[in-house]
Amino acid sequence: MPVTREALPSAGPVAGVAAWRYVQAAVAVLLLGTVWWAAFLAGWVDSEAFAYVFVPVGGVLATASVHHMLLGGGLDPVARRFWRGLRGAMALITIGYAWLALDMLTHADEAHTRTMPVLAAVSVGIGFLAALWAVARVPVMPTGGVEWWRMLLDRTIGFLGCAAVLWYAGLAPMLSAREPWSRQAMVLVGLAFVAAVGAATKVSYVAGGPVDRTAIRLIAASGGVTAGIVAVLAVRFGLIAAVPAQAVVMPLTPVLATLGVAAQWRANLGLRRDSARSGKWLPYLAVVAVDLPLVAMAFGAPLEWPGRVVVIAAVLVTALVTARQYLTFQDNTRLLADMRDQEERLRYEVSHDALSGLANRALFRGRIATALTSPDPAWVLLVDLDDFKAVNDLLGHGVGDRLLVSVAQLLQAEVGTAGLPVRVGGDEFAVLLTGPGADPEDLAARILAALDQPISEHRLLVQASIGIAAVRPGATVDAVLRDADVAMYTAKQRGKAGFVRYVDGMGEPVLAHMQLGGELRRALDGGELRVLYQPILRLDDRRLVGVEALVRWHHPTRGVISPAEFIPAAERTGLIVPLGRFVLRETCRQAAKWLAEFGPDAPQRAAANVSARQLHDPDFVADVTAALADSGLPCERLVLEVTESAVLRGQQVSRTLYDLDRMGIRLALDDFGTGESSLSLLRAFPAAIVKLDKSFVDGVEIDDGQPAAVNARQAVARAVVQLAHTLGLDTVAEGIESAEQAAVLRELGYTVGQGYHLARPMTAESVSALLARQQSLTAADR
C-alpha cells in the first residue's frame, strides 16, 4: 500500500530533495572521474593511483543515501529489511574499495602492477554476497503446489541462461586474456555477475510489493552493467584498462544505486504505481540467451573450455525447459479435468433440484419435448402432497425439507429405470414415464401405497393427489402439463389421496373453478357478497342469545353460490383474508346496531368464522381492533370461531389467539371432536366456547331399544359437555335438525344450540324482527 504524504511528514518533499541530491553528487563524482581520466590520457597527470579514489567516494554517497532514507521512516518492514541489508552490503563494498584506494595511494609507484589486497577483496566479496542475500529475501508473488515448482524452474532457467551469456562473453575471456587480471578482480567480477543475474531473475517475480521493482532493477544494473563493461575492457585492453574502469566505469555503480534509492522514495509516496508482472517471458528469454553462444560457435567460434561450459549450460537449460513444459502439461491436463468436472457440476446443478437431487422443471420440460417427438408411449404423473403446509407450520421447515427428501427417495425407488422422477417445486413432484410396457395407473397406485407407511426419520404420514396425462404426439409441453395439473386438481376435489387420469373435457369445471377465484375479487369490490346470520337459541325457551355470521355470494348470472364452492377458491387465491375482513366488519357493525336498538335484549354474542390463513396474517389483530373501534361493539360481545386444524398451525397462530383473548374477545372452538388433539387443545387453547360438531349430533336421538347402542351414540356428546362444564366453558350443539335431537341434548346438559330445526340462516332484518318479537313477549310477561 503506498504511503501518503500525510503519513510521511519527514519523508515528503525534503526527503525527495535529499534523495536527488545524492544522485547529483554521485553523478558529479562520475564526471570528475571522467575528467580526471581525460587529463590522464592527455598526460596532465602521471600517477594512476588517484583513479582508485572515485569508487569509494561514490560508495560513501550511495551508502549515505540509503541511510538517509532509513532514517526518514515510512518504509514497510519488508522494505526496511531489504534496504538495511543493502546498506550493510554497500558499506562493506565501500570499505573494500577505500582500502584499495589507500593501498594504491601509499604505493603510487607500483600502482600499475599492484593487485588488490586480499582483505579488501574479501570485504568487497562479502558485500556482494550480502547484497545478493538482501535481494533473495524480497518476497515474490505467493504460490503453492505445482506453481511453486514451475516458478523455481523458471528462475533456474533464467539464471543459467543469463549466467551462460555472461560467462561466455565476460568472465571466461578475462580468464584467458593475454594480460589476465588478478584473482581477486576475477572473483569480484564473477560475484558481481552472480549478484546481477540473481537480482534480474528475482525482480521478474516480485509482485509489486513494498520493495520497488524499479529500485531492484537499478541495484542489479549497478553491479551487472559495470562488471560487464569492466570485463570487456579487461579482455580488449588488458591491465591498462584498470584506470578507466576505476575512474569512469565503476563510479556508475553509486549513480545507479542512488537512483534506486530515489525510485524507492517515489514509490513510498505513491508517485509511481508499480505494476506486478509474472515474469512469464523469463524462461524463453533465457533460452534465447543461452543459444547465442551456441550460434556463435556454429559460425566458427572455437569450441574451447569456456564454450564447453556454455554447451553444458545449454543442455541443463533444455532439460529444465523440458521439465517445466511437462509440469505445464500436467497442470493444463489437471485444469482441463477440473473444467470438465465443473461443467458437469454446473450442468447437473442447472438441471437438478438442490434439495432432493431429482431432476428439475427445466430438465423435465426438455424430456417431455423429446418424448413428444418419439413414437413410444409416455405419460406424465403430477404428484402433489396433500396438506404439506401443516408440516412446515407445526414441525418447522427443516422437518418439511427432510420429508421432501424422503418423498423424492420414495419416488426414485418406485419409478426405477422406467421413468424420470422430478421435483417441480415446493411440495409438487412429477414423473415422466416412458416405454411400451409402462402402466401409469399402476405406478400411481404403488406411490400412494408407499405413502401409506410413515416416512423420513420423523416417521410422518403424508398423502398425495396424483394427476395423470398422456404425452400425445402433436401436443405441446404446456398442454401436457396443463392436462396433468387439471387431473391432479380433480383428484384433490374428489377427496385427495388418490389419482385421476385426464380425459377430454375434464378441464372445463376446473377452469370454471379457477375463474371463480378471479370473479371473487370483483364480487368483493362490487358488493355481491351478503352476510346472513344463523340464530343461536336457548334449548329450553328458544330465546335468541347469539348469531353466527355466514357469507353468501349473489352472483349476477349464476345466482346464489354456496360457500362450499367459493370458500376453497378464496383460500387458494388468498382472497380469504379480505373476505374474512369484510364479514368481520359487517358482523361488528350489525351487532353494534342491534345493541343500540334492543339494549339488553340484543344478541349476547355475534360470532364470525376465522380461517387459518387469516390467523397467519400479521395484521389480523389490528383488523379486529379496527372493526371493534369503528363499530363501537364491546369486545366481550364478539366471538371468533376457529377450527381445530386452524389452531394447530404454529407459533404465529398461537400468539394471535392469545392476543385476542387478552383483548376480551371470546374464542370458540368450532367443529369440536373432529380433530386429532381435541382434549389437549382445551388446555393449550384459550377457548371460552366449545361447539359440538354436527357429526356427533346426528343420530343422538335414535332409541332402538338397545341401551348399549344408545349410550355409544351419545357418548361423545355427553363427554364433551361434561368436560366443558368441568373446565368452565360454554357449549353449543351444532346441526340440530329435529325436536328429538334438541330434547336429548337438553337431557345431556346442553343449554344452547343451533341448526335448521331451531332457525335457518336469515338476513339482518329478519333477526331484527325476531328480536322485536322476543322483546314484546318479554314486555307482555312483565
C-alpha positions, 0 to 999 in steps of 0.5 A: 500500500503506498504511503501518503504524504500525510503519513510521511511528514519527514519523508515528503518533499525534503526527503525527495530533495535529499534523495536527488541530491545524492544522485547529483553528487554521485553523478558529479563524482562520475564526471570528475572521474571522467575528467580526471581520466581525460587529463590522464590520457592527455598526460596532465597527470602521471600517477594512476593511483588517484583513479582508485579514489572515485569508487569509494567516494561514490560508495560513501554517497550511495551508502549515505543515501540509503541511510538517509532514507532509513532514517526518514521512516515510512518504509514497510518492514519488508522494505526496511529489511531489504534496504538495511541489508543493502546498506550493510552490503554497500558499506562493506563494498565501500570499505573494500574499495577505500582500502584499495584506494589507500593501498594504491595511494601509499604505493603510487609507484607500483600502482600499475602492477599492484593487485588488490589486497586480499582483505579488501577483496574479501570485504568487497566479496562479502558485500556482494554476497550480502547484497545478493542475500538482501535481494533473495529475501524480497518476497515474490508473488505467493504460490503453492503446489505445482506453481511453486515448482514451475516458478523455481524452474523458471528462475533456474532457467533464467539464471543459467541462461543469463549466467551462460551469456555472461560467462561466455562473453565476460568472465571466461575471456578475462580468464584467458586474456593475454594480460589476465587480471588478478584473482581477486578482480576475477572473483569480484567480477564473477560475484558481481555477475552472480549478484546481477543475474540473481537480482534480474531473475528475482525482480521478474517475480516480485509482485509489486510489493513494498520493495520497488521493482524499479529500485531492484532493477537499478541495484542489479544494473549497478553491479551487472552493467559495470562488471560487464563493461569492466570485463570487456575492457579487461579482455580488449585492453588488458591491465591498462584498462584498470584506470578507466574502469576505476575512474569512469566505469565503476563510479556508475555503480553509486549513480545507479544505486542512488537512483534506486534509492530515489525510485524507492522514495517515489514509490513510498509516496505513491508517485509511481504505481508499480505494476506486478508482472509474472515474469512469464517471458523469463524462461524463453528469454533465457533460452534465447540467451543461452543459444547465442553462444551456441550460434556463435560457435556454429559460425566458427567460434572455437569450441574451447573450455569456456564454450564447453561450459556454455554447451553444458549450460545449454543442455541443463537449460533444455532439460529444465525447459523440458521439465517445466513444459511437462509440469505445464502439461500436467497442470493444463491436463489437471485444469482441463479435468477440473473444467470438465468436472465443473461443467458437469457440476454446473450442468447437473446443478442447472438441471437438478433440484438442490434439495432432493437431487431429482431432476428439475422443471427445466430438465423435465420440460426438455424430456417431455419435448423429446418424448413428444417427438418419439413414437413410444408411449409416455405419460406424465404423473403430477404428484402433489402432497396433500396438506404439506403446509401443516408440516412446515407450520407445526414441525418447522421447515427443516422437518418439511425439507427432510420429508421432501427428501424422503418423498423424492427417495420414495419416488426414485425407488418406485419409478426405477429405470422406467421413468424420470422422477422430478421435483417441480417445486415446493411440495409438487413432484412429477414423473415422466414415464416412458416405454411400451410396457409402462402402466401409469395407473399402476405406478400411481397406485404403488406411490400412494401405497408407499405413502401409506407407511410413515416416512423420513426419520420423523416417521410422518404420514403424508398423502398425495393427489396424483394427476395423470396425462398422456404425452400425445404426439402433436401436443405441446409441453404446456398442454401436457402439463396443463392436462396433468395439473387439471387431473391432479386438481380433480383428484384433490376435489374428489377427496385427495389421496388418490389419482385421476387420469385426464380425459377430454373435457375434464378441464372445463369445471376446473377452469370454471373453478379457477375463474371463480377465484378471479370473479371473487375479487370483483364480487368483493369490490362490487358488493355481491357478497351478503352476510346472513346470520344463523340464530343461536337459541336457548334449548329450553325457551328458544330465546335468541342469545347469539348469531353466527355470521355466514357469507353468501355470494349473489352472483349476477348470472349464476345466482346464489353460490354456496360457500362450499364452492367459493370458500376453497377458491378464496383460500387458494387465491388468498382472497380469504383474508379480505373476505374474512375482513369484510364479514368481520366488519359487517358482523361488528357493525350489525351487532353494534346496531342491534345493541343500540336498538334492543339494549339488553335484549340484543344478541349476547354474542355475534360470532364470525368464522376465522380461517387459518390463513387469516390467523397467519396474517400479521395484521389480523389483530389490528383488523379486529381492533379496527372493526371493534373501534369503528363499530363501537361493539364491546369486545366481550360481545364478539366471538371468533370461531376457529377450527381445530386444524386452524389452531394447530398451525404454529407459533404465529397462530398461537400468539394471535389467539392469545392476543385476542383473548387478552383483548376480551374477545371470546374464542370458540372452538368450532367443529369440536371432536373432529380433530386429532388433539381435541382434549389437549387443545382445551388446555393449550387453547384459550377457548371460552366456547366449545361447539359440538360438531354436527357429526356427533349430533346426528343420530343422538336421538335414535332409541332402538331399544338397545341401551348399549347402542344408545349410550355409544351414540351419545357418548361423545356428546355427553363427554364433551359437555361434561368436560366443558362444564368441568373446565368452565366453558360454554357449549353449543350443539351444532346441526340440530335438525329435529325436536328429538335431537334438541330434547336429548341434548337438553337431557345431556346438559346442553343449554344452547344450540343451533341448526335448521330445526331451531332457525335457518340462516336469515338476513339482518332484518329478519333477526331484527324482527325476531328480536322485536318479537322476543322483546314484546313477549318479554314486555307482555310477561312483565 
